[in-house]
């Protein structure tokens, strides 16, 4: 359902923040709206952490996990000479710094 509507998650989050509010009055409304759930006051940093976790989970859902090892090996094979040059440069810098 959300594949056709990518902005739906953001709209739901924005609607929840607008409904509950950001600050004292919204916290009191949330506490009185669901006293049995024991939600208490809306904690801003926790809300932001939850939003960040949700966005991260949504982004990680789109990653083709089975293709990652194949892509990593292809990248290593195509950049083999650059990796070798970087290793030699690192070894030379280590000799210069620690000798």
ABEGO torsion letter per residue (X at the ends): XAAABAAAAAAAAAAAAAAAEBEAAAAAAAAAABAAAGAEBBBAAAAAAAAAAAAAAAAAAABBAAAAAAAAAAAAAAAAAAAAAAAAAAAAAAAAAAX
